[in-house]
């Protein structure tokens, strides 16, 4: 049986280069087997930006600075567990515009691949991604709420999405 990861604060990052966005396949935990951005849990004492920079290096080998991150979304993911319990994970979502090094496969993220922003493999991504990712790719900043079934296999209701001008 797969591990049910309970994560309350996380980051997610999509490297951007022109009309391309970088995705890699997750090998474990939430989103296993899916194309996804880089990211993970925020550790005690870290800001979301510090967590994102650390996770990028751990999962891809690239080095980036907080100034290269552009916050595009906050997604509150209401996750139903197989025992019926629910936990909410707040995910801080960024675009990454500059970095040093090359994106390399790691234990957690394999097959880093550049995709055209207008032709993403949504059928092989997390179920909610097709709802909110096109909005941020078009330049909109959002706060969203998604409700997932156990193991984030499907959406339990329509996403709630609010457009915002900035994040404080």
Residue frames as qw, qx, qy, qz and C-alpha x, y, z in Angstrom:
[[0.000, 0.889, 0.458, 0.000, 0.00, 0.00, 0.00],
 [0.378, 0.573, -0.030, 0.727, 1.23, 3.49, -0.82],
 [0.337, -0.295, -0.460, 0.767, 2.25, 5.86, 1.94],
 [0.018, -0.870, -0.424, -0.252, -0.26, 8.61, 2.70],
 [0.439, 0.085, -0.191, 0.874, 1.88, 11.71, 3.11],
 [0.177, -0.889, -0.418, 0.069, 0.44, 14.42, 5.36],
 [0.455, 0.059, 0.040, 0.888, 2.02, 17.72, 4.42],
 [0.044, -0.805, -0.501, 0.314, 0.66, 21.07, 5.62],
 [0.092, 0.914, -0.125, -0.375, 2.96, 23.66, 3.95],
 [0.762, 0.062, 0.485, 0.425, 4.71, 23.13, 0.66],
 [0.101, 0.686, -0.284, -0.662, 6.25, 24.79, -2.37],
 [0.733, 0.381, 0.530, 0.192, 6.02, 24.12, -6.09],
 [0.052, -0.713, 0.295, 0.634, 8.12, 25.68, -8.84],
 [0.763, 0.513, 0.373, 0.126, 7.98, 25.70, -12.62],
 [0.368, -0.413, 0.359, 0.752, 11.16, 26.78, -14.44],
 [0.505, 0.792, 0.301, -0.163, 10.29, 28.98, -17.43],
 [0.364, -0.355, 0.467, 0.724, 12.38, 29.65, -20.55],
 [0.173, 0.088, -0.510, -0.838, 10.63, 31.62, -23.30],
 [0.702, -0.053, -0.209, -0.679, 7.54, 29.68, -24.39],
 [0.686, 0.043, -0.726, 0.040, 8.69, 26.53, -22.56],
 [0.589, -0.589, 0.309, -0.459, 8.05, 25.18, -19.07],
 [0.324, 0.353, -0.869, 0.124, 10.09, 22.45, -17.42],
 [0.838, -0.307, 0.109, -0.438, 8.38, 19.43, -15.89],
 [0.193, 0.370, -0.905, 0.084, 9.83, 16.22, -14.48],
 [0.742, -0.264, -0.536, -0.305, 8.26, 12.94, -13.36],
 [0.449, -0.578, 0.483, -0.480, 7.82, 12.44, -9.63],
 [0.495, 0.203, -0.845, -0.005, 9.07, 9.07, -8.42],
 [0.364, -0.284, -0.822, 0.333, 7.41, 8.98, -4.98],
 [0.015, -0.361, -0.504, 0.784, 4.97, 10.54, -2.52],
 [0.384, 0.688, 0.402, -0.467, 2.19, 12.91, -3.62],
 [0.469, 0.760, -0.199, -0.403, 1.99, 12.96, -7.41],
 [0.498, -0.337, 0.759, 0.249, 4.04, 9.81, -7.93],
 [0.517, 0.266, 0.738, 0.342, 4.34, 9.02, -11.65],
 [0.270, 0.889, 0.366, -0.049, 2.96, 12.41, -12.70],
 [0.441, 0.441, 0.039, 0.781, 4.66, 15.20, -14.62],
 [0.379, -0.855, -0.323, 0.143, 5.10, 18.01, -12.12],
 [0.167, 0.857, -0.278, 0.400, 7.12, 21.02, -11.09],
 [0.549, 0.139, -0.636, 0.524, 9.80, 20.89, -8.42],
 [0.338, -0.584, 0.178, -0.716, 9.09, 21.40, -4.74],
 [0.590, -0.176, -0.763, 0.197, 8.25, 19.88, -1.41],
 [0.508, -0.729, -0.452, 0.085, 7.62, 20.50, 2.24],
 [0.053, 0.795, -0.230, 0.558, 8.56, 23.69, 4.05],
 [0.663, -0.136, -0.600, 0.427, 10.76, 22.84, 7.02],
 [0.420, -0.823, -0.313, 0.220, 10.54, 24.54, 10.42],
 [0.381, -0.667, 0.111, 0.631, 12.16, 27.97, 10.33],
 [0.346, 0.066, 0.577, 0.737, 12.11, 28.23, 6.51],
 [0.397, 0.478, 0.054, -0.781, 10.27, 30.81, 4.46],
 [0.821, 0.432, 0.350, -0.128, 8.48, 29.44, 1.39],
 [0.487, 0.822, -0.294, -0.035, 11.22, 30.99, -0.79],
 [0.185, -0.624, 0.755, -0.086, 14.04, 29.40, 1.23],
 [0.728, 0.029, 0.665, -0.164, 12.26, 26.06, 1.01],
 [0.747, 0.638, 0.117, -0.145, 11.84, 26.44, -2.75],
 [0.265, 0.804, -0.532, -0.005, 15.54, 27.18, -3.30],
 [0.396, -0.409, 0.809, -0.146, 16.53, 24.17, -1.15],
 [0.775, 0.245, 0.548, -0.197, 14.06, 21.83, -2.87],
 [0.620, 0.752, -0.155, -0.161, 15.23, 22.95, -6.33],
 [0.096, 0.689, -0.718, 0.031, 18.82, 22.08, -5.51],
 [0.516, -0.197, 0.805, -0.218, 17.87, 18.74, -3.91],
 [0.727, 0.376, 0.535, -0.211, 15.52, 17.68, -6.71],
 [0.670, 0.735, 0.103, 0.022, 17.31, 19.04, -9.77],
 [0.758, -0.103, 0.081, 0.639, 20.87, 20.09, -8.94],
 [0.272, 0.661, 0.164, 0.680, 20.31, 23.70, -10.02],
 [0.334, -0.359, -0.389, 0.780, 21.14, 26.72, -7.89],
 [0.020, 0.700, 0.412, 0.583, 18.76, 29.67, -7.78],
 [0.131, -0.001, -0.420, 0.898, 18.23, 32.79, -5.70],
 [0.128, 0.576, 0.696, -0.409, 14.97, 34.01, -4.15],
 [0.162, 0.577, -0.090, -0.796, 15.04, 37.00, -6.55],
 [0.140, 0.169, -0.787, -0.577, 14.63, 34.59, -9.48],
 [0.019, 0.380, 0.920, -0.092, 11.32, 33.32, -8.08],
 [0.293, -0.139, -0.150, -0.934, 8.01, 34.89, -9.06],
 [0.234, 0.204, 0.852, -0.422, 5.10, 33.88, -6.82],
 [0.260, -0.069, -0.579, -0.769, 2.10, 33.08, -8.99],
 [0.669, -0.352, -0.447, -0.479, -0.33, 31.18, -6.77],
 [0.254, -0.238, 0.792, -0.502, -1.33, 29.85, -3.41],
 [0.658, -0.087, -0.595, -0.453, -3.24, 26.58, -3.72],
 [0.459, -0.288, 0.653, -0.530, -4.95, 25.17, -0.64],
 [0.537, 0.102, -0.779, -0.306, -5.29, 21.46, -1.26],
 [0.674, -0.264, 0.411, -0.554, -7.93, 19.76, 0.88],
 [0.403, 0.297, -0.853, -0.144, -6.80, 16.14, 0.88],
 [0.854, -0.260, 0.096, -0.441, -9.10, 13.32, 1.96],
 [0.084, -0.451, 0.886, -0.063, -7.24, 10.39, 3.48],
 [0.467, -0.038, -0.831, -0.300, -8.29, 6.77, 3.01],
 [0.215, -0.300, -0.821, 0.436, -9.60, 6.74, 6.63],
 [0.046, -0.800, -0.559, -0.214, -11.89, 9.70, 5.81],
 [0.382, -0.700, -0.124, 0.590, -9.79, 12.29, 7.62],
 [0.452, 0.816, 0.166, 0.320, -8.92, 15.54, 5.85],
 [0.502, -0.541, 0.025, 0.674, -5.79, 17.67, 5.95],
 [0.380, 0.918, 0.117, -0.001, -5.14, 20.93, 4.14],
 [0.679, -0.180, 0.208, 0.681, -1.80, 21.60, 2.48],
 [0.189, 0.937, 0.033, -0.292, -1.03, 25.20, 1.48],
 [0.757, 0.117, 0.340, 0.546, 1.17, 25.15, -1.63],
 [0.006, 0.839, -0.123, -0.530, 3.12, 28.28, -2.62],
 [0.774, 0.396, 0.411, 0.274, 3.57, 28.19, -6.40],
 [0.148, -0.770, 0.262, 0.562, 6.38, 29.98, -8.24],
 [0.767, 0.623, -0.024, 0.151, 7.85, 30.49, -11.67],
 [0.625, -0.528, 0.272, 0.506, 11.63, 30.34, -11.81],
 [0.492, 0.866, 0.013, -0.091, 13.22, 32.69, -14.34],
 [0.354, 0.744, -0.542, 0.166, 16.98, 32.26, -13.74],
 [0.893, -0.404, 0.199, -0.009, 19.22, 29.52, -12.38],
 [0.104, 0.709, -0.690, -0.104, 22.75, 28.17, -12.50],
 [0.343, -0.198, 0.918, -0.014, 23.48, 24.64, -13.68],
 [0.437, 0.038, -0.687, -0.579, 21.54, 22.04, -15.64],
 [0.763, -0.188, 0.247, -0.567, 18.41, 20.22, -14.52],
 [0.251, 0.310, -0.917, -0.029, 19.50, 16.66, -13.77],
 [0.761, -0.310, -0.478, -0.311, 17.46, 13.57, -12.85],
 [0.129, -0.438, 0.690, -0.561, 17.46, 12.81, -9.12],
 [0.025, -0.104, -0.972, 0.211, 15.98, 10.16, -6.84],
 [0.244, 0.490, 0.608, -0.574, 12.72, 12.15, -6.57],
 [0.481, 0.742, 0.084, -0.460, 12.42, 13.75, -10.03],
 [0.557, -0.103, 0.678, 0.468, 13.36, 12.06, -13.32],
 [0.409, 0.465, 0.629, 0.470, 13.16, 12.85, -17.05],
 [0.002, -0.667, -0.149, 0.730, 13.32, 16.69, -16.84],
 [0.381, 0.380, 0.666, 0.517, 11.63, 17.78, -20.08],
 [0.082, 0.300, 0.003, -0.951, 10.82, 21.16, -21.62],
 [0.256, 0.549, 0.790, 0.094, 7.22, 21.40, -22.81],
 [0.012, 0.376, 0.297, 0.878, 5.52, 24.10, -24.86],
 [0.156, 0.072, 0.524, -0.834, 3.42, 26.17, -22.43],
 [0.606, 0.168, -0.062, -0.775, 0.38, 25.69, -24.68],
 [0.812, 0.143, -0.500, -0.266, 0.77, 21.90, -24.96],
 [0.221, -0.472, 0.746, -0.415, 1.25, 20.46, -21.48],
 [0.426, -0.013, -0.892, -0.147, 0.65, 16.74, -20.72],
 [0.464, -0.327, 0.281, -0.774, -2.35, 17.39, -18.44],
 [0.897, -0.096, -0.296, -0.313, -3.55, 13.76, -18.73],
 [0.813, 0.010, -0.451, 0.370, -0.34, 12.75, -16.94],
 [0.107, 0.389, -0.372, 0.836, -0.32, 15.55, -14.35],
 [0.033, 0.236, 0.750, -0.617, -2.12, 16.07, -11.02],
 [0.139, 0.601, 0.769, 0.166, -5.91, 16.28, -11.63],
 [0.037, -0.883, -0.316, 0.346, -6.27, 19.95, -10.62],
 [0.407, -0.357, 0.323, 0.776, -3.32, 21.21, -12.69],
 [0.229, 0.371, 0.646, 0.627, -5.40, 21.58, -15.86],
 [0.131, -0.854, -0.503, -0.031, -7.71, 23.99, -13.97],
 [0.299, -0.915, -0.029, 0.270, -5.18, 26.43, -12.48],
 [0.615, -0.280, 0.373, 0.636, -1.87, 26.06, -14.32],
 [0.383, 0.529, 0.468, 0.595, -3.11, 27.64, -17.60],
 [0.151, -0.952, -0.253, -0.082, -4.24, 30.69, -15.60],
 [0.481, -0.760, 0.201, 0.387, -0.81, 31.36, -14.11],
 [0.603, 0.063, 0.497, 0.621, 0.89, 30.60, -17.43],
 [0.226, 0.749, 0.426, 0.455, -1.27, 33.39, -18.91],
 [0.247, 0.392, -0.224, 0.857, 0.16, 35.73, -16.24],
 [0.539, -0.633, -0.170, -0.529, -2.67, 35.69, -13.70],
 [0.097, 0.251, -0.785, 0.559, -1.89, 35.44, -9.99],
 [0.665, -0.340, -0.439, -0.499, -4.40, 33.30, -8.10],
 [0.294, -0.245, 0.782, -0.492, -5.48, 31.84, -4.80],
 [0.655, 0.011, -0.579, -0.485, -7.17, 28.49, -5.34],
 [0.539, -0.245, 0.675, -0.440, -8.84, 25.77, -3.33],
 [0.605, 0.193, -0.684, -0.358, -8.99, 22.17, -4.48],
 [0.717, -0.281, 0.490, -0.407, -10.57, 19.12, -2.84],
 [0.407, 0.403, -0.795, -0.200, -8.89, 15.79, -3.58],
 [0.942, -0.182, -0.155, -0.234, -9.90, 12.18, -3.06],
 [0.757, -0.524, 0.354, 0.163, -7.47, 9.82, -1.26],
 [0.681, -0.140, 0.452, 0.559, -3.98, 9.77, -2.80],
 [0.123, 0.624, -0.151, -0.757, -4.95, 12.85, -4.89],
 [0.380, 0.130, 0.842, 0.360, -6.41, 10.59, -7.57],
 [0.067, 0.579, 0.613, 0.533, -9.41, 12.76, -8.47],
 [0.090, -0.204, 0.161, -0.961, -11.17, 16.03, -7.67],
 [0.023, -0.401, -0.864, 0.304, -14.14, 15.86, -5.28],
 [0.175, 0.842, 0.432, -0.273, -15.64, 19.19, -6.43],
 [0.469, 0.768, 0.117, 0.421, -15.08, 22.09, -8.78],
 [0.553, -0.081, -0.227, 0.798, -12.04, 24.19, -7.86],
 [0.078, -0.956, -0.255, 0.125, -12.52, 27.63, -6.35],
 [0.614, 0.129, 0.109, 0.771, -10.18, 30.16, -7.96],
 [0.073, -0.950, -0.208, 0.219, -9.76, 33.83, -7.04],
 [0.596, 0.531, -0.004, 0.603, -7.58, 36.19, -9.04],
 [0.452, -0.798, -0.126, 0.377, -5.35, 38.51, -7.01],
 [0.343, 0.918, -0.154, 0.123, -3.01, 41.39, -7.85],
 [0.293, 0.594, -0.650, 0.373, -0.19, 40.38, -5.51],
 [0.791, -0.356, -0.483, 0.118, 0.75, 38.34, -2.44],
 [0.200, -0.848, 0.272, -0.409, 1.66, 39.95, 0.87]]
